[in-house]
Amino acid sequence: MAVASKAEKVISVLAEKLNLPRENIVEQGIRAFLEKHLRATKAEIFHITGKYGIKSVEEMEARYATGTLEEKGTWEDFQRLDHLEYKKEQLEKLLGELK
């Protein structure tokens, strides 16, 4: 059985048992999914920014420029933080579209 058909079956059962429109169930599921990933992304960002005592990738970049942070040994965290901040923005944008 394909994943889509399994999901469709579960949605149909939920809609019937809970007497809710299918669209509400799908929207709530998408919202929960996005919120879960947003929380995990924010936690990773918090871990990296706390590690270096910064608030953003821009601040980390500024510390490289001033020489107060060595690139050696920190570059992977810089790249990861840059990616995570982008991902956070995208997840927030998608959540905003659900409102």
Secondary structure, 3 states (H helix, E strand, C coil): CCHHHHHHHHHHHHHHHHCCCHHHHHHHHHHHHHHHHHHHHHHHHHHHHHHHCCCCHHHHHHHHHHCCCCCCCCHHHHHHHHHHHHHHHHHHHHHHHCC
